[in-house]
């Protein structure tokens, strides 16, 4: 365990860095934040690209060097603390944890990026059809995760990294893209709705609410972030 060393989270409010902030808070690991100002495209600056060549947010500076990719950083943090972010290697639940962590990262989150940034994936004239296809895919993903969370609540219960990742993924489609959120209703997924309500009582969630201006019910009834610095978009 290396919890006595300081981590640096390069973040933007209500971006994927929120997931790592929650993990750092739940694990009680010491950290500070450095804003990546999206309004000035700071993620494309040479300084940031030197840390993260993809230019994506977040990047976490660790005692072992910078790490990006949300799933990879979550897995790394789970190994630096005994706070219960993940079943330890060799535990019976480890294989299921890894399966669903990579599903959230590589499938659900990746599809959500397509929903939010269709201009990177399809020509302008195809955006409406693309939205319909991707939102249907995401609905299927959420149904699957809802079933898994209902059948194995310990695996998806806070402070599990799976819970922290899922919380962000159920927050964003209620808000983005503006004018294109009608396909998602959290109460259609009872286990995920229950997760949101349980999580909102936790101190780690409260810390993130205050730091990023997420409002009183950031997952069960999200509102647009009003952060003290930076911009969510």
N, C-alpha and C positions, 0 to 999 in steps of 0.2 A: 504493500500500500504506500502511495506517495502523496497522501493528502496534505502533507505539510508544505508542499510546493505550490506556487501560484500558477493558475491557468489563465490564459487570456482568450476571451471569446470575441472574435470579430463578428459583429452582428448587425442586423437591421431590425427595427421593431416589427413584430408579428410576421417574421420570415421563418425559415426553417431553423434559424438559430434559436428560436423560442424553445424548440425541443431540447436542445443542449443546455439552455439555461435551466429548464426544469430538471434535467438530470443532475446538473451541478448543484442545484439547490437541494434536491432530494438526497444526494450523496454527501451533502455538507462539505464539499470540496471548495477550497479557497480559490476565488477567481475574480477577475475584473473584466470589464467590457470595453471594447474599442468599436466605436460606431463606424460602419461602412455606409456612407451617406449615398443612398440611391438617387437622391435628387441631383447630385453632381456626377453620377455614374462612377463613384469611387471604386466600385468593384472592378472597373476596367483600368484602374491606375497601375502603372508599373510596380509600385510598392505592394499593392494587394496581389497582383498576378504573380509576384515573386513568391508569395506564400501559398497561393492557390491558383495554379495555371488555368483552371476552368473559369475563373471569375465568378463562381457561384458563392452564395452565402449559405452556411457559415464556414468559417475556418477556426479551428481551436488550436491554440498554441499550447503544447504540452512539454513536460520535461524531456520527452523523446523527440521533439520537433513538431512542426505543424501537421495537423490531420484535417482532412476535409471529407466530404460525403457523410451525410447525416447518420446513416446506419453504421458506418465504420467508426465514427466518433462515439456513437452511443455504445457500441461494443467495447471500444477502448475504455471509456469511462466506467463501464460495468466491472472492469477488471481492476480498477484502481480503488474500489471501495467495497465494503461489506454491507452496504445499505440496502441490498436486495434489488438492484436494478436488473439483475439477470441471474438465473440459476448458474452455479459455478460449473466449470468443466467437470464432467463425470456425473453430474446430477441427473436423475431420470428425466427431468423436464427440459434439459439443455437442448436436445434435438428439436423439440417443438418450438422452443424459444427462437432458435436460429432460423428455422423454417419461416416463422411468421415475421421475424424482424426483416428478413430479406424480401418477403412478400410486400410488406409495408413500404420498404425502401425502393425496391426495383420495379414493382408493379403498380401498387396503389398511388404512391407519391409521384412516380413517373407519369402515370396517366393524368394525374391532377395537374401537372405542369402543362400538359397538352390542353387541358380545359382553360387554364389561365392565360396561356401564351399561344393561341392558335396561329398567330402570324409566323411562328417559327416552324410550323408543321404543314400548313395547307395554304393555298392561294386565297385571296380575299373572297372570291365568289363561292368558296366552299365552306366558309366558317359556320354557317347555320347547320349544315349537314354534319360537319365535324363535331359540333357541340352536341348534337343529338346522339351520335355514335359514342362519344367519349362519356357523356353523362350516363348512358345506359350501361357502359362497361363499369363505371365507378359504382353505380347502384348495385351491380352484381358483386363487386369487391366488398362493399360495405355489408351486404347481406351475409357474405361468407365470414367476414370478421365478426359480425354480430353473433353468428352461430357459434363460432369458436370461443368467443368471450363468454357466451352464456354457458357453454359446456365446460369451460375451464376458467372460472373466474379468478383463480389464483394466478394463472399465467398472465392474465390481462389486468390484474388489479394493481393500483398504485402501491409502491413506487416502481413497478416493473417498467423497464424501458419500452416495452410494447404499449403499455398504457400511455406513457408520455408521448410517444410518436402518434398514437391513435388520437389523442386529444387534439393535437394540432390539425390532424387530417379531417376531423369532424367539425372543427371551427371554420376553416377557410371556405368550404363550399356553401356555407350559410351566408357568406359575405361577397364572394368573388366568383366569376366576374360580375361586376355591377350590371344588373338587368338580366342576368342569366343564371339565377340561383333557384328558380322555382322547382327544379327537379329534386332538390334535397330537402328532406324534413327529418330532423334527428329522431323524433318520436316514432318514426317508422322502424327504428332499429333499437328495440327496448334495452338490450344489454349495453349498447354504446351510450344511450341516454342515461342509464343508471351509472355508468362509469363517469360521465360528465358531472353528475350531481355529487357523487362521492368525492371526486377529485377536487371540486371547488371548495371543499372544507379543509383542504390540506395547506399547511404553512408555505410549502414550496410554490403552490399555485398563487397564493396571496402575494408572495414576493415578486413573481413574474407579472401579476396584474399591476402592481404599483410601478415596477420598473419600465413596463412597456405600454402602460395606459390602456389595458385591455377591458376595463369595465368590470362590474360586479359579478357577472355570470359569463365568463369568457368562452365557455364551451357549451353550456346548456342553452344559452340564449345570447349568442355573440352580438357585439356591436363593433363598429369600426374603431380601430385603435386610435387613441389620442396620446401619443407618446411625448415624454418631456424632451426628447431629442430625436432627430431623424424622421424618416417617413417609411411607412409600411409598403409603399408602392413607388 
